[in-house]
Amino acid sequence: MIEQRLTLVTLGVADLTRSRAFYAALGWHEIEPRLEGVAFFQLNGVGLSLFPRGKLAEDAAVPDDGGGFSGITLAHNLRSEAEVDAAFASMVAAGAKPVKTPRKVFWGGYSGYVADPDGHLWELAHNPFFPLDAAGNVSLSG
């Protein structure tokens, strides 16, 4: 049986330098030593990797045809509605495109969406049903 775990999310990016600068502008710290041709960020229990889109497609043996919405979003849960608003503003100031301004949503929380410089959708959310522990890890069992 395979253990239930997600260890790394890799985003295919058009310009690695631009994407590094975007995440650095959010205050995120790339692991050291920095590697040429790829960027890694240690998050709570999972890593984020930025890799040139064409090379990522080649590695996965799939065409890089830019087929639009991929059906995947990344979520960053926050402790309050005010933190969602602040994160939304910070990401837009760093170069994200606002997609959906934060608002109360049908499932009882508060969320909005931005697209990073490569169009990857990030949901910024406060979900009172999935609390965060002191380290910022989410508990899906409440």
SULPESUL-V792457 format. One record per backbone hydrogen bond with DSSP energy under -0.5 kcal/mol. CO is the residue of the C=O (numbers start at 1). NH is the residue of the N-H. Records with the same first field share a line. If there is no record, write none. Layout:
CO = NH, NH
This chain:
3 = 5
7 = 47
9 = 11, 49
11 = 13, 51
13 = 53
15 = 19
16 = 20
17 = 21
18 = 22
19 = 23
20 = 24
21 = 25
22 = 26
23 = 28
24 = 27
28 = 30
29 = 42
35 = 38
37 = 52
39 = 50
40 = 31
41 = 43, 48
43 = 45
46 = 43
47 = 9
48 = 41
49 = 11
50 = 39
51 = 13
52 = 56
53 = 57
54 = 58
55 = 59
56 = 60
57 = 61, 62
58 = 61
63 = 65
66 = 68
74 = 123
76 = 125
80 = 84
81 = 85
82 = 86
83 = 87
84 = 88
85 = 89
86 = 90
87 = 91
88 = 92
89 = 93
90 = 94
91 = 96
92 = 95
96 = 98
97 = 115
100 = 113
103 = 111
105 = 108
109 = 105
110 = 126
111 = 103
112 = 124
113 = 99, 100
114 = 122
115 = 97
116 = 119
120 = 116
121 = 74
122 = 114, 124
123 = 76, 125
124 = 112
125 = 78, 127
126 = 110, 128
127 = 130
131 = 139
133 = 136
137 = 133
138 = 140
139 = 142
